[in-house]
Amino acid sequence: MVRTIRARFSKGAFEPLEPDVTRILNEGDEVLITVSTPIEPEAPDPLVASAGGWKGLVDAEALKRHIYADRLVATRSPVTL
């Protein structure tokens, strides 16, 4: 007979969570236990989760203009030989 029984592992032993187990099993019966643990959901990809987070907060065109303007600023002293 094949039967699925919910159980909790506690103090080194499996404790049945269903009261009717005593009707289908006798003391000393051998059983085959297949363990399946609850599946945890995958964590979302951080890159995908953050997509669109800056939408409406930053003017992308103005940012590009500032970056290109800052590249034209010379901050190094002239090379002397």
RAHU-V889118 format. One record per helix or strand of 2 or more residues. SS is the DSSP state (alpha for helix, beta for strand). FROM is the first residue (numbers start at 0). LEN is the number of residues. Records with the same first field share a line. If there is no record, write none. Layout:
SS->FROM-LEN / FROM-LEN
This chain:
beta->6-4 / 12-4
alpha->20-4 / 45-4 / 59-12
